[in-house]
Amino acid sequence: MIGIIAEYNPFHDGHACQISEIKKFSNAEIVAVISGSFTQRGTPAILDKWTRARLAVLEWR
């Protein structure tokens, strides 16, 4: 299992590229822990945590 700590504020091509590269070199499951309503720097996130999580899952497919 591979863990990613992220904000996905918002999910963008760089995040998709990171996941794609991980998948090239590993067949392990990927688990992402994303920040809640606020970013790691303490500012409000652009989208709520549920929307950011849903968009990330949709992009991973």
VEXMAR-386974 format. One line per field, with one value per residue: residue number from 1; x, y, z of N, C-alpha, C in turn; residue in one letter. Coordinates in steps of 0.001 Angstrom, whole numbers. Atoms other than C-alpha are relative to their C-alpha. Last residue first. Example, Ala and Ser with C-alpha at 12.3 -4.5 7.8 and 13.67 -1.06 7.14 Angstrom:
% VEXMAR-386974
miro	(2/1)
n_X	(-820/890)
n_Y	(-1190/-1190)
n_Z	(-60/0)
ca_X	(13670/12300)
ca_Y	(-1060/-4500)
ca_Z	(7140/7800)
c_X	(-770/900)
c_Y	(1090/1200)
c_Z	(730/0)
drenmi	(s/a)
% end
This chain:
% VEXMAR-386974
miro	(61/60/59/58/57/56/55/54/53/52/51/50/49/48/47/46/45/44/43/42/41/40/39/38/37/36/35/34/33/32/31/30/29/28/27/26/25/24/23/22/21/20/19/18/17/16/15/14/13/12/11/10/9/8/7/6/5/4/3/2/1)
n_X	(461/-905/-1196/393/340/-1243/-710/732/-217/-1401/-110/722/-808/97/1190/856/-125/1154/953/1002/-514/-1053/-1233/-1100/531/1436/367/50/588/-310/925/-367/1140/583/1356/512/-1056/-965/591/22/-1376/-331/678/-602/-1301/284/424/-1189/-788/-447/-735/753/719/829/1119/233/601/-254/776/-745/834)
n_Y	(1137/1140/-197/15/1389/779/-344/600/1452/243/-245/1084/1230/760/854/-507/739/811/-780/-678/-1320/224/572/-959/-1262/-261/-948/-1400/-702/-1418/-626/-1366/-897/-150/522/805/716/590/1204/1025/473/800/1281/691/501/1152/1085/440/927/-496/1082/1167/-1257/42/-918/-1044/-1061/-1358/-1108/-1252/-1162)
n_Z	(797/-136/819/1414/336/35/1235/1130/-28/392/1443/681/5/-1236/0/1074/1261/406/798/-798/-363/-983/533/77/510/-152/-1047/411/-1134/-182/-935/-357/-174/-1332/137/-1102/-698/939/584/-1038/-172/1172/-169/-1141/453/860/-893/-737/822/1309/669/435/-120/1204/-162/997/-801/473/-546/102/0)
ca_X	(-9763/-7724/-9533/-12911/-11360/-9709/-12958/-14846/-12207/-12219/-16031/-16129/-13404/-15250/-13894/-11453/-9957/-9891/-6387/-4541/-1319/-2285/-5443/-8775/-12071/-10407/-6967/-6522/-5296/-4689/-4492/-2909/-3105/120/856/3950/6249/3845/1053/3226/3913/190/-512/2072/832/-2754/-1534/371/-2679/-4803/-6911/-8000/-7027/-6004/-4725/-2344/-755/-172/94/1248/0)
ca_Y	(5851/8173/11307/10175/9363/12790/14550/12701/13573/17255/17322/15708/18015/21211/23188/26110/25145/27798/28894/27221/26272/22566/23601/24137/22324/18946/17918/14821/11361/9385/5590/3836/44/-1561/-2574/-424/1220/2503/3020/5456/7395/7661/8863/11620/12555/12869/15138/17272/17403/19020/18184/21495/22030/18391/18759/15841/13099/10078/6534/3457/0)
ca_Z	(-12906/-10726/-11953/-10590/-7206/-7039/-7982/-5235/-2615/-3604/-3499/-44/1330/362/-2576/-2658/715/3441/4460/7342/5550/5518/3724/5471/5041/5445/4207/2088/3000/-166/-361/-3318/-3656/-4778/-8378/-8369/-10888/-13525/-10939/-8985/-12175/-12944/-9416/-9703/-13186/-11915/-9117/-11603/-13879/-11157/-8081/-6534/-3757/-3920/-346/-167/1925/-305/1005/-903/0)
c_X	(574/-375/915/1204/-396/-280/1301/716/-675/308/1418/106/-673/725/-68/-1327/-990/237/-1179/-997/-1026/616/1008/1243/1073/-410/-1504/-441/19/-734/437/-1090/510/-1231/-755/-1431/-495/977/946/-518/71/1411/325/-601/696/1301/-264/-318/1257/878/388/928/264/-915/-983/-1133/-131/-696/448/-898/888)
c_Y	(-2/-1137/-1217/128/-107/-1446/-793/274/-673/-1489/-271/148/-1141/-1347/-747/-752/570/-680/-884/852/829/1322/-187/-704/1069/1318/234/875/1469/525/1452/562/1376/900/135/-431/-900/-926/-690/-1308/-1087/-591/-942/-1395/-770/-639/-1271/-1136/-515/-1044/492/-1068/913/1216/-127/925/1195/950/1335/1121/1236)
c_Z	(-1378/-917/18/-920/-1472/-394/-124/-1309/-1197/-15/-476/-1516/-748/-152/1329/-33/-1019/-1352/-400/-767/770/463/1124/-524/-146/-629/0/1172/-382/1222/159/901/418/-33/1327/-276/1132/716/-982/-575/1072/121/-1156/172/1127/-485/-806/957/707/-705/-1386/-574/-1186/-33/-1160/408/-931/960/-573/489/0)
drenmi	(r/w/e/l/v/a/l/r/a/r/t/w/k/d/l/i/a/p/t/g/r/q/t/f/s/g/s/i/v/a/v/i/e/a/n/s/f/k/k/i/e/s/i/q/c/a/h/g/d/h/f/p/n/y/e/a/i/i/g/i/m)
% end
